[in-house]
Amino acid sequence: MIRTKLRQRREELNLSYKDVADLANISKPGYWQIENGKRGVSYNTAISIARALNTTPDSIFLDIRLTKTEQKMQTTS
């Protein structure tokens, strides 16, 4: 899900892997690995990537879908 959001947003802005990496101040291979699910992302890097993509970290890196257990917890609270 995250990698899909990253790729979609990057493509919406007509940016290459290198463009995003440069804007986020990370290496091109590092960004490629994040977008392709080969590597995790730190909080600071998530913020840098979101800024490079002119969006918020939550809109890319937060998956708001809840599991069935989490849904039950919310309805019983």
C-alpha positions as CSV (number, residue, x, y, z in Angstrom):
1,M,0.0,0.0,0.0
2,I,2.7,2.5,0.9
3,R,4.8,1.8,-2.2
4,T,1.7,2.3,-4.3
5,K,1.0,5.7,-2.7
6,L,4.6,6.7,-3.1
7,R,4.7,5.8,-6.8
8,Q,1.3,7.3,-7.6
9,R,2.2,10.6,-5.9
10,R,5.6,10.7,-7.6
11,E,4.1,10.0,-11.0
12,E,1.3,12.7,-10.4
13,L,4.1,15.2,-10.0
14,N,6.1,13.9,-13.0
15,L,9.1,13.2,-10.8
16,S,11.7,10.5,-11.2
17,Y,13.2,8.4,-8.4
18,K,16.3,10.7,-8.6
19,D,14.1,13.8,-8.4
20,V,12.4,12.7,-5.2
21,A,15.7,11.4,-3.7
22,D,17.4,14.7,-4.4
23,L,14.5,16.7,-2.9
24,A,14.3,14.5,0.2
25,N,18.1,14.5,0.5
26,I,18.5,10.8,0.4
27,S,20.2,8.5,-2.1
28,K,18.5,7.4,-5.3
29,P,18.9,3.7,-4.4
30,G,17.6,4.4,-0.9
31,Y,14.5,6.0,-2.2
32,W,14.0,3.2,-4.8
33,Q,14.2,0.6,-2.0
34,I,11.6,2.5,0.1
35,E,9.2,2.9,-2.8
36,N,9.6,-0.8,-3.8
37,G,9.2,-2.2,-0.2
38,K,12.8,-3.4,0.1
39,R,13.6,-1.1,3.0
40,G,11.8,0.6,5.9
41,V,11.7,4.3,6.5
42,S,12.6,6.3,9.5
43,Y,10.3,9.1,10.9
44,N,12.6,11.8,9.7
45,T,13.0,10.3,6.2
46,A,9.2,9.9,5.9
47,I,8.9,13.6,6.6
48,S,11.5,14.5,4.1
49,I,9.9,12.3,1.4
50,A,6.5,13.7,2.1
51,R,7.8,17.3,1.8
52,A,9.5,16.3,-1.5
53,L,6.1,15.1,-2.7
54,N,4.3,18.1,-1.4
55,T,2.0,16.1,0.9
56,T,1.9,14.9,4.5
57,P,3.6,11.8,5.9
58,D,0.3,10.4,7.1
59,S,-1.2,10.6,3.6
60,I,1.5,8.3,2.3
61,F,2.8,6.2,5.2
62,L,-0.2,5.8,7.4
63,D,-2.5,2.9,6.5
64,I,-5.9,3.8,8.0
65,R,-7.5,0.4,7.4
66,L,-8.3,-1.3,10.6
67,T,-8.2,-5.0,11.3
68,K,-11.4,-6.8,12.5
69,T,-10.0,-6.9,16.0
70,E,-9.3,-3.1,15.9
71,Q,-12.8,-2.4,14.6
72,K,-14.3,-4.5,17.4
73,M,-12.2,-2.5,20.0
74,Q,-13.5,0.8,18.6
75,T,-17.2,-0.3,18.8
76,T,-16.9,-1.6,22.4
77,S,-15.1,1.5,23.6
